[in-house]
Amino acid sequence: MTASISSSADDPERRMHARRALHAAIRARWSKFTDFEVGALANTSDLVSQVAIKYGLELSRARRDVEDLLKGRKI
């Protein structure tokens, strides 16, 4: 009998926890976002655009800030 070992990417509970942690990090960094707005983000580009708009930043600056926060994670 072989035991099935699932990776963290396959574990729905871990994905949900990681997503919640990422949303909390976004809200902590950019407090002008509501929970609904963070939940509605489709991808990194959406976050970059919204950060630029809400905080009056140039896209290049917003992109650097977002990439620094995400550190390789995906929305």
Secondary structure by P-SEA (a helix, b strand, c coil): cbbbbbcccccaaaaaaaaaaaaaaaaaacccccaaaaaacccaaaaaaaaaaaacccaaaaaaaaaaaaccccc
